[in-house]
Amino acid sequence: MSDGRLPLETTAEFARLLRELKERSGRSYEELSRTALTSRSTLHRYCAGKTVPADAETLSRIARACGADRRETHRLLEAWMAVHQDEPVPQTPAPPPAPDVRAEEPRSAPPPVTAIPPATNGTPTTRGTRLVKFAAVALAVAITAVSSLPGPLRASGAPQRIHGPSWSVHPRPVDPSMFGVTINSDTGEMPSFRVGSVRFWDSGTRWSNLEPQRGRYDWATLDRLVAGAERGALDPMFVLGGTPAWAAPNAPRMPYPDGARAAGPDDLGDWEGFVRALVRRYKGRLSAYEVWVNGSDRRFFNGTTERLVEMTKRASRVIRDVDPKARVVCPSMGALWRPETAKALRRFADLGGYDFCDAASVKLHQRRPADPPETMLEPLLGLDATMHKAGVHPDLWSTGTTHELPLYAPLDQDRAANYAVRFYLTGLYATTLGIKRMYFYNWGSTRLPIVLQGVGGTPTGAALAVERLQRWLTRAKIQACGHGVAMGLPANVWQCEFALPGGPAVIRWTHTGTADTVPPPGAETVQRLDGGGSAVQRGDSVRITERPALITIAPHTGS
């Protein structure tokens, strides 16, 4: 709300209706929050009248989780809109918040992917304009979620309904390097399951590790890692970051024990010298260089955007001079849903930073590990809008997650496998938004919510599921993706279409629950990630779950 206070009467009515639905459902806050893709504490605040959902799609999900019928959902939406109608309107624009790019972990799950336009930049509007906006959003979501709602929600002027895939292109190859991992080990060991590319960070290879004194280098660890990547025929990327204390003695420290500094060096000549020594040593062996890590997080970069652009420019010039075939990846930006990140990214673009790179690095991940991977698409849509406004459209490489990741509890075995696979599928789904690589964070550590493989250990079920996904897509070409009713599928079902060497195929999965679906015309088999499968007979339905399934189709039939 604009002044931090909720209109009491309308909020109380909204909370009363929601509590009645919750109590009638007989389900706990924990159960409902999982189904509705929100947090338990947030749902409790809604029922207590302390706050209301920020968007109508979240509200519709909660109503469906409670088992609300069409009329009950309609009443709840009307109460929700009444809260926003009564919202006090500020008389003068509020000043913009002071920049704070610390990667603070949000307390609730993000809204799901919808066809709703991106949020405004926060400029106050009149009460009438705001109500029209909320009513339009509620209408669009209600039409999708529950058909034939009565009353004003059937007003003319509803958004047009478009059927078919979210996008469709001439079949383009699925690049094996799309399936990447960040190496969290200094041993030189590499994954023993199938991956396509590796990224070196948290592996004893920060600048502070490699050049502990000016002009004196210790390449032993990086030598082991590069050699390991070569043995595995993996595409390796090095991450530049972590200024040595001797180069920036007064700069703040990074959150690491080696004393690395969260800023560029006092003398950028030291920066150029390190980059040149690095690229000369590994010319033709390191295929890409990420210029800095977490450039929008003050714990990792405390300098100005102007300084970061200048460092990017100088590093790019050196890399392209010494090893023209190597790719330059601009500094990563994290917490994409935060206005501060959009501001930093836009400033970097306006200063011409992306002109010096072959790709942009972003931290594309769920807000919380327990959130479905598909929620990564919502902040990605905001990023796409920001890039569009800035007039730049670089390829995007997703290179990690937040520093807080090890603080979360592990997911259970089934969910870990489902989410690991869908992490990459969501990246493929976002192909037309610029995503070209997905680096899972990470490989090697066992103190994470999803573990693929510990150093010296065997691959987990999650790792083996990721491997099977890659085997499914060997020499595949992707051609379309979509989900829900627009595809003639249940609302919780997602689908991507591929051309495989043996014929067409689709991969289907749900973001929650199960759904019985009609197989594509000509469907022959259903293959599961555990290696099982079955033939599809005429008249069969195919049950889809949170674990993706491959449906093969007879050649010349099409999907």
Secondary structure, DSSP 8 states (H G I E B T S, - for coil): -TTS---HHHHHHHHHHHHHHHHHHT--HHHHHHHHTS-HHHHHHHHHTS---SSHHHHHHHHHHTT--HHHHHHHHHHHHHHHHT----SS--------------SS------SS-----S----HHHHHHHHHHHHHHHHHHHSSS--GGGG-S-------S-SEEEEEEE--GGGEEEEE--SS----SS--SEEEESSSS-SHHHH-SBTTB---HHHHHHHHHHHHTT-EEEEE---B-GGG-TTS-B-SSTT--BSS--SSHHHHHHHHHHHHHHTTTT--EEE--S-TT-TTT--S-HHHHHHHHHHHHHHHHHH-TTSEEEEEEE--TTSHHHHHHHHHHHHTTGGGG-SEEEE----SSTTS-GGGGHHHHHHHHHHHHHHT---EEEE----TTGGGS----HHHHHHHHHHHHHHHHHTGGGTEEEEEEEEEB-SSSSS-S-BTTS---HHHHHHHHHHHHTTT-EEEEEEEGGGGTS-TTEEEEEEEETTEEEEEEEESSS-EEE---TTEEEEEETTS-EEE--TT--EEE-SS-EEEEE-TTT--
